Amino acid sequence: MADTDEFDADAVGSDDLAERLADVDEVAAERRSAALRSGLEEYDLDDEDRAVLEAASENPDEITYLPALPVVAIVGRPNVGKSALVNRILGRREAVVEDTPGVTRDRVSYQAEWLGRRFTIVDTGGWEPDARGIDASVAAQAEVAIELCDAVMFVVDANVGATSTDEHVVRLLRKTKKPVYLVANKVDDARLEPGAADLWSLGLGEPHPVSALHGRGVADLLDLVVGKLPEVSAVAKQEVGGPRRVAIVGRPNVGKSSLLNKAAGEERVVVNDLAGTTRDPVDEQIELGGKVWRFVDTAGIRRRVHLQQGADFYASLRTSTALEKAEVAVVVLDVSQPISEQDVRIIDLVLESGRALVLAFNKWDLLDDERRRYLEREIEQDLAHVDWAPRVNISAKTGRHLERLVPALETALESWDTRIPTGKFNAFLAELVAAHPHPLRGGKQSRILFGTQASTRPPTFVLFTTGFLDPGYRRYIQRRLRELYGFEGTPIVLNMRVRERRSR
């Protein structure tokens, strides 16, 4: 299946589908949805499946948020056994483990459980001071993981003892003010425990001797950590109430700081023609369009090759953190220059973060007719995957059309918060599948058993299916959702839970 276009031939039009769904009786739709839900009992469901279903059935007309799971980050220098410890905690081989430093590069999250308590565990790459190139990116991801967790497991190789790199990590951890558990790894038997005692010198309290490879001591460590974790994460949950948070992102020198200054009505941020003037994210509470907003000006996100060292690297790291804390991102593009691969990468970063999206085309006052023609072609070719995002043409320097930013932000946030009742969503799926069922693959046809919206911010839908849905068919469902319900300015997440019928 090359693309979703092959689904267009036999599919009903958007107007026809909307009319049919409008005629659906809501009570009947809810009854049918309940019948589909009860039919799932014939399939193998795990605890997470049931949690999703209960959230949908307890209050079908409004979203129910499950408590944010506490987050535990595992950090340390390279090759001390962090990924091996992750696998031991999970009870399965999820993280890649190899006897070579630097195998893990990104921070990777896994769902873990111990003594009935569920939590998120984050595996990180090895942290080293004065890292260069990709090692610097790896170390930065570890620092982000430390900031966005509730507790830290600091892993040290007990056979090697405390190194200067370990002492650098200790200084970093002391600044966080978060619970830190010192894990002395590679203590494979009792004869090696005296080496673990030497780690008291790091000043982090009692070292906990474990062997991630053999499992020795890991249960005692988990008893201690899980027993002191908060019931609800202090970092993973969404902020509720207060001004909506707007992150202004883009590559260097596109006019982000000028936009904040003009919106604030004062010179709140230093503006200079030199690219990269802004380094720390700047929060400013602004009244715009009769509402109070919290705008966050961020450093320009440079190409990876420029992020090897220095203040610019850490500025970009803080920008990514500010984006994770925002609700909607305004991506600023300079219309006087061609849309670059860097611009597209920044937009993709917003999509990965799940934030609402508004595209602000800045320096519109510098645009001539010839450049306008090329720009429209570039938008059509390079930004087709975000054609649902509101577009605003502005001049941050003069303030031209700045008032148009507020309706775009409101539209994107409203879509980001949109909830479709379970009955209506299943009626939508029934009409969709009736118009064009999933194609046969290997003589089998995947069926959608039940669907529900698990959460908003962004709208996240869960489909219980009998088989894997083709990527093209999933894009087809997302496109039809947009055609019918709008969702202008927000990404749509479509998750699948493939379940087999329970054996009798």
Secondary structure, DSSP 8 states (H G I E B T S, - for coil): ---GGGGTTTS--HHHHHHHHHHS-HHHHHHHHHHHHHHGGGB---HHHHHHHHHHHHSTTS--------EEEEE-STTSSHHHHHHHHHTS--S---SSTT---S-EEEEEEETTEEEEEEE-----TT--THHHHHHHHHHHHHHT-SEEEEEEETTT---HHHHHHHHHHHTTTS-EEEEEE---SGGGHHHHHGGGGGSSS--EE-BTTTTBTHHHHHHHHHHHS-SS-SSSS---SSSEEEEEE-STTSSHHHHHHHHHTS--S---SSTT---S-EEEEEEETTEEEEEEE------GGG-SSHHHHHHHHHHHHHHHH-SEEEEEEETTS---HHHHHHHHHHHHHT-EEEEEEE-GGG--HHHHHHHHHHHHHHSGGGTTS-EEE-BTTTTBTGGGHHHHHHHHHHHHT----HHHHHHHHHHHHHHS---EETTEE--EEEEEEEETTTTEEEEEESS---HHHHHHHHHHHHHHH--TTS--EEEEEE--B---
